[in-house]
Amino acid sequence: MKKLLLPLLLCTCALLFANKDAEATKVYEEGYKAYQDKKYYKAANLFEESRILASSPTIKANSLRAQVGAWRMCEMPYREYKAIEALLTGYPEFANFKELVSREYEIGTAYYKGTREPAYWHLRWVPWLVDDNKCAEIYQKALSRAPFSPQAPSARLRLAHLMDEEGKTRESLEQYRIIIRDFPNAKEYRYALLALANGLFILAERGDGDGKFIQEAHEVLQLFIRKYPEASEKPWVKRHLAIYKDIQGKRYYDMACYYEKNGKSDAARRYLALVLRDYPDSLSAPEAEKLLVKLDKTFIPGDFVQPAGSRLPQLRSYAIPDEAEKILIRPGKGNHYLVPVPNLFPGRKETPKEK
């Protein structure tokens, strides 16, 4: 009996799956007709129904591929992205990996530039009824699938900017580090150096016990100067190199003060000497010299303490344009003017009538 029941069960299952595939194919054809009639939203939903009904991987994959196109024609970028992900995850052998991942990068870029999916399809004409910004989610998935894509450097730079806006400073800095490590010839490399240095300075100001952040920032700025000696950002880099000296100088000076208060004059003198030797043009150098004179009677101050330069950026000032003071035409008899006409060119000579 078992030998007879097993083939019967297999035949029943095969017929059941065949019926499902036949039904799925029929729904798929309805979706295709709707797509041809430019009813893209209806087509996308029919393709989704076809995918659910089908048992064959081929029909499921074809339904997803058709759904990607339908959502794209509907201008529903997030749903298009979800269909692409379903195709790449479930049926990679039926997918054009390079083309689809490139499209994910494009959708992420569109979101970054302000594109949003309508929250409700039938109310898509209402401009403020839109879904959230999905840029970070889409970029992260695309980068996980193709981290060395030609689109990856710009995507990482934008992703880092979004993370920084959300207060995720450390995560954003990691994106800059990846660009610097993996894409030294990309145009984004230059901006990643500057952004990384700026973020490290922010972390150092919040608290940098072992000086890890400020030291890395100094190395990044030195790298930028070597790679781009004539860059327009050079004044900004020089100012931050000076700020680096201020931070390091103050760090050593504070440690010297700590040891001095605890009666450890020898350790205090060593740190003060470091300030004067390595950071003589820092803001802490004058105070370090005063304290060293107090602690070490044999120390003779010299002229090597350099005055600290300005840490503020040089800003251009422009004169306010002269306002028109004289009147060209006054309202009255002989003209149709209701208000005085000012002289917009003060250097222009007046005519007798204008006087």
C-alpha positions as CSV (number, residue, x, y, z in Angstrom):
1,M,0.0,0.0,0.0
2,K,2.9,2.4,0.8
3,K,4.4,1.8,-2.6
4,L,1.0,2.7,-4.2
5,L,0.3,5.8,-2.0
6,L,3.6,7.5,-2.4
7,P,3.4,8.0,-6.3
8,L,-0.3,9.0,-5.8
9,L,0.8,11.7,-3.3
10,L,3.6,13.0,-5.6
11,C,1.1,13.2,-8.4
12,T,-1.4,15.2,-6.3
13,C,1.3,17.6,-5.2
14,A,2.5,18.1,-8.7
15,L,-1.0,18.8,-9.9
16,L,-1.5,21.2,-7.0
17,F,1.7,23.1,-7.8
18,A,0.8,23.2,-11.5
19,N,-2.6,24.7,-10.7
20,K,-1.0,27.4,-8.5
21,D,1.5,28.2,-11.3
22,A,-1.3,28.3,-13.8
23,E,-3.2,30.7,-11.6
24,A,-0.1,32.8,-11.0
25,T,0.6,33.0,-14.7
26,K,-2.9,34.2,-15.4
27,V,-2.6,37.0,-12.8
28,Y,0.8,37.9,-14.2
29,E,-0.8,38.3,-17.7
30,E,-3.4,40.6,-16.1
31,G,-0.6,42.6,-14.6
32,Y,1.2,42.8,-17.9
33,K,-1.9,44.1,-19.6
34,A,-2.4,46.7,-16.9
35,Y,1.3,47.8,-17.4
36,Q,0.7,48.1,-21.2
37,D,-2.3,50.2,-20.4
38,K,-0.1,52.5,-18.2
39,K,-2.0,51.4,-15.0
40,Y,1.3,51.0,-13.2
41,Y,0.0,50.9,-9.6
42,K,-2.5,48.2,-10.5
43,A,0.2,46.3,-12.4
44,A,2.6,46.3,-9.4
45,N,0.0,44.9,-7.1
46,L,-1.0,42.2,-9.6
47,F,2.7,41.2,-10.0
48,E,2.9,41.0,-6.2
49,E,-0.2,38.7,-6.2
50,S,1.4,36.6,-8.9
51,R,4.6,36.2,-6.9
52,I,2.6,35.0,-3.8
53,L,0.5,32.5,-5.8
54,A,3.4,31.0,-7.7
55,S,5.3,27.9,-6.7
56,S,7.9,28.1,-9.5
57,P,11.0,30.1,-8.7
58,T,11.0,31.3,-12.3
59,I,7.5,32.8,-12.1
60,K,8.3,34.3,-8.7
61,A,11.5,35.9,-10.0
62,N,9.8,37.2,-13.2
63,S,7.0,38.7,-11.1
64,L,9.5,40.6,-8.9
65,R,11.4,41.8,-12.0
66,A,8.2,43.1,-13.5
67,Q,7.2,44.6,-10.1
68,V,10.5,46.6,-10.0
69,G,9.6,48.2,-13.3
70,A,6.1,48.9,-12.3
71,W,7.0,50.7,-9.0
72,R,9.6,52.7,-10.9
73,M,7.0,53.9,-13.4
74,C,4.8,54.8,-10.4
75,E,7.6,56.9,-8.9
76,M,7.5,54.9,-5.7
77,P,11.3,54.6,-5.1
78,Y,11.2,52.8,-1.7
79,R,8.8,50.1,-2.9
80,E,11.0,49.7,-6.0
81,Y,14.0,49.3,-3.6
82,K,12.2,46.7,-1.5
83,A,11.3,44.7,-4.7
84,I,15.0,44.8,-5.8
85,E,16.1,43.6,-2.4
86,A,13.5,40.7,-2.5
87,L,14.9,39.7,-6.0
88,L,18.5,39.9,-5.0
89,T,18.0,38.0,-1.7
90,G,15.6,35.3,-2.8
91,Y,16.4,34.8,-6.5
92,P,19.9,36.1,-7.2
93,E,20.4,33.6,-10.1
94,F,17.6,35.5,-12.0
95,A,18.9,39.0,-11.2
96,N,21.3,41.3,-12.9
97,F,23.3,42.1,-9.8
98,K,25.4,45.0,-11.2
99,E,22.4,46.8,-12.7
100,L,20.1,46.3,-9.7
101,V,22.7,47.4,-7.1
102,S,23.6,50.4,-9.3
103,R,19.9,51.3,-9.2
104,E,19.9,51.0,-5.4
105,Y,22.7,53.6,-5.3
106,E,20.6,55.8,-7.6
107,I,17.5,55.6,-5.4
108,G,19.6,56.5,-2.4
109,T,21.0,59.5,-4.2
110,A,17.5,60.6,-5.2
111,Y,16.4,60.4,-1.5
112,Y,19.5,62.4,-0.5
113,K,18.6,65.1,-3.0
114,G,15.0,65.4,-1.6
115,T,12.9,62.8,-3.3
116,R,10.3,61.2,-1.1
117,E,7.7,58.5,-1.7
118,P,4.0,59.4,-1.2
119,A,2.6,58.1,2.0
120,Y,-0.7,57.2,0.3
121,W,-0.8,56.5,-3.4
122,H,-4.3,57.9,-3.9
123,L,-3.3,61.1,-2.1
124,R,0.0,61.5,-3.9
125,W,-1.0,64.9,-5.2
126,V,-0.8,66.3,-1.6
127,P,2.8,67.5,-1.4
128,W,3.3,67.1,2.4
129,L,1.9,63.6,2.7
130,V,5.2,61.8,2.1
131,D,7.1,59.0,3.8
132,D,10.3,59.3,5.8
133,N,13.8,59.8,4.4
134,K,15.1,56.3,3.6
135,C,18.4,57.4,2.2
136,A,20.6,56.0,5.0
137,E,18.9,52.6,4.9
138,I,19.2,52.3,1.1
139,Y,22.9,53.5,1.0
140,Q,23.9,51.1,3.8
141,K,22.3,48.1,2.0
142,A,23.9,49.1,-1.3
143,L,27.3,49.5,0.3
144,S,27.0,46.1,2.0
145,R,26.3,44.5,-1.4
146,A,28.9,46.4,-3.5
147,P,31.4,48.3,-1.2
148,F,33.8,49.0,-4.0
149,S,31.3,50.2,-6.6
150,P,32.3,53.5,-8.4
151,Q,29.3,55.0,-6.6
152,A,30.5,53.9,-3.2
153,P,32.7,56.9,-2.3
154,S,30.0,59.5,-2.8
155,A,27.5,57.3,-1.1
156,R,29.7,56.9,2.0
157,L,30.3,60.7,2.1
158,R,26.6,61.4,2.0
159,L,25.9,58.7,4.5
160,A,28.5,60.1,6.9
161,H,26.8,63.5,6.5
162,L,23.4,62.1,7.4
163,M,24.9,60.2,10.4
164,D,26.5,63.4,11.6
165,E,23.2,65.3,11.4
166,E,21.6,62.6,13.6
167,G,24.4,63.0,16.2
168,K,26.2,59.8,15.3
169,T,29.6,61.4,15.1
170,R,31.7,58.2,15.7
171,E,29.7,56.3,13.0
172,S,30.2,59.1,10.5
173,L,33.9,59.3,11.2
174,E,34.2,55.6,10.4
175,Q,32.7,56.2,6.9
176,Y,35.3,58.9,6.3
177,R,38.1,56.5,7.4
178,I,36.8,53.8,4.9
179,I,36.9,56.4,2.1
180,I,40.5,57.4,3.0
181,R,41.5,53.7,3.3
182,D,39.8,52.3,0.2
183,F,39.5,55.2,-2.3
184,P,42.7,57.3,-2.3
185,N,42.2,58.3,-5.9
186,A,38.5,59.3,-5.6
187,K,37.5,63.0,-5.7
188,E,35.7,62.4,-2.3
189,Y,39.1,61.5,-0.7
190,R,39.9,65.2,-0.2
191,Y,36.6,66.1,1.5
192,A,36.8,62.9,3.6
193,L,40.2,64.1,5.0
194,L,38.8,67.5,6.0
195,A,35.5,66.1,7.4
196,L,37.4,63.4,9.4
197,A,39.8,66.0,10.9
198,N,36.9,68.3,11.8
199,G,34.9,65.5,13.5
200,L,38.0,64.4,15.5
201,F,38.5,68.0,16.7
202,I,34.8,68.0,17.9
203,L,35.4,64.7,19.8
204,A,38.7,66.0,21.3
205,E,36.9,69.1,22.6
206,R,34.3,66.9,24.3
207,G,37.0,64.9,26.1
208,D,40.2,63.2,24.9
209,G,41.9,61.6,27.9
210,D,44.8,59.9,26.1
211,G,44.9,62.4,23.2
212,K,43.9,59.7,20.7
213,F,41.4,61.9,18.7
214,I,43.5,65.0,18.5
215,Q,46.6,63.0,17.5
216,E,44.7,61.3,14.7
217,A,43.3,64.7,13.6
218,H,46.9,66.1,13.4
219,E,48.0,63.2,11.3
220,V,45.1,63.6,8.9
221,L,45.8,67.4,8.5
222,Q,49.5,66.7,7.8
223,L,48.4,64.2,5.2
224,F,46.1,66.8,3.6
225,I,48.9,69.4,3.4
226,R,51.3,66.8,1.8
227,K,48.7,65.7,-0.8
228,Y,47.1,69.1,-1.6
229,P,49.7,71.8,-0.9
230,E,47.9,74.4,-2.9
231,A,44.4,73.6,-1.8
232,S,42.0,76.4,-1.2
233,E,41.3,74.9,2.3
234,K,44.9,75.4,3.3
235,P,44.2,78.4,5.6
236,W,41.5,76.3,7.5
237,V,44.0,73.5,7.8
238,K,46.7,75.8,9.2
239,R,44.3,77.3,11.8
240,H,43.4,73.8,13.0
241,L,47.1,72.8,13.2
242,A,47.5,75.8,15.5
243,I,44.5,74.7,17.5
244,Y,46.0,71.3,17.7
245,K,49.1,72.9,19.4
246,D,46.8,74.8,21.8
247,I,45.0,71.6,22.8
248,Q,48.2,69.6,23.3
249,G,49.9,72.5,25.1
250,K,47.0,72.9,27.4
251,R,46.8,69.2,28.1
252,Y,50.5,69.1,29.2
253,Y,50.1,72.3,31.2
254,D,47.0,71.0,33.0
255,M,49.0,67.9,33.9
256,A,51.9,70.0,35.2
257,C,49.5,72.0,37.4
258,Y,48.0,68.7,38.7
259,Y,51.4,67.4,39.7
260,E,52.5,70.8,41.1
261,K,49.4,70.9,43.4
262,N,50.2,67.4,44.7
263,G,53.8,68.3,45.5
264,K,55.4,66.5,42.6
265,S,57.6,69.3,41.3
266,D,59.9,67.1,39.2
267,A,57.0,65.7,37.1
268,A,55.5,69.2,36.8
269,R,58.7,70.6,35.5
270,R,59.0,67.8,32.9
271,Y,55.5,68.6,31.5
272,L,56.2,72.3,31.5
273,A,59.4,71.7,29.5
274,L,57.4,69.7,27.0
275,V,55.0,72.6,26.5
276,L,57.9,75.1,25.9
277,R,59.8,72.7,23.7
278,D,57.1,71.2,21.5
279,Y,54.4,73.9,21.5
280,P,56.1,77.2,22.0
281,D,53.5,79.1,20.0
282,S,50.5,77.6,21.8
283,L,48.2,79.7,24.0
284,S,49.5,77.8,27.1
285,A,53.2,78.6,26.6
286,P,53.3,81.9,28.5
287,E,51.6,80.4,31.5
288,A,53.9,77.4,31.3
289,E,56.9,79.6,31.3
290,K,55.7,81.5,34.4
291,L,55.1,78.3,36.3
292,L,58.4,76.8,35.3
293,V,60.2,80.0,36.6
294,K,58.4,79.5,39.9
295,L,59.3,75.8,40.2
296,D,62.8,75.8,38.9
297,K,65.1,78.6,40.2
298,T,67.8,77.6,37.7
299,F,65.6,78.1,34.7
300,I,66.3,81.4,32.9
301,P,63.5,82.4,30.5
302,G,64.6,83.2,27.0
303,D,63.1,84.6,23.9
304,F,62.1,81.3,22.4
305,V,58.4,81.6,23.5
306,Q,56.7,82.7,20.3
307,P,53.5,84.7,20.4
308,A,50.4,82.8,19.4
309,G,49.0,83.8,16.1
310,S,45.3,84.5,15.5
311,R,43.0,81.4,15.6
312,L,40.2,83.3,13.9
313,P,39.6,83.0,10.1
314,Q,40.5,86.0,8.0
315,L,37.2,87.5,6.7
316,R,36.9,90.0,3.9
317,S,34.9,93.1,4.5
318,Y,33.0,95.0,1.9
319,A,31.7,98.6,2.0
320,I,27.9,99.0,2.1
321,P,26.8,100.5,-1.2
322,D,25.8,104.1,-1.1
323,E,22.1,104.8,-0.9
324,A,20.4,107.0,-3.3
325,E,20.0,110.4,-1.7
326,K,18.8,112.7,-4.5
327,I,15.5,112.6,-6.3
328,L,15.3,112.5,-10.0
329,I,11.6,113.3,-10.5
330,R,9.1,114.6,-8.0
331,P,5.4,114.0,-8.4
332,G,3.4,117.1,-9.5
333,K,2.2,118.9,-12.6
334,G,3.5,117.8,-15.9
335,N,4.0,114.1,-15.0
336,H,2.0,111.1,-13.9
337,Y,4.2,109.9,-11.0
338,L,2.6,109.4,-7.6
339,V,5.8,108.9,-5.6
340,P,9.3,110.4,-5.9
341,V,11.7,108.6,-8.2
342,P,15.1,108.2,-6.5
343,N,18.5,108.6,-8.2
344,L,19.9,105.1,-8.3
345,F,23.2,106.4,-9.7
346,P,24.6,109.0,-7.3
347,G,27.4,110.0,-9.7
348,R,24.9,110.9,-12.4
349,K,24.5,114.6,-13.0
350,E,21.0,116.1,-12.6
351,T,19.2,117.9,-15.3
352,P,17.5,121.3,-14.7
353,K,14.1,119.6,-14.6
354,E,15.3,117.0,-12.1
355,K,16.4,119.8,-9.7
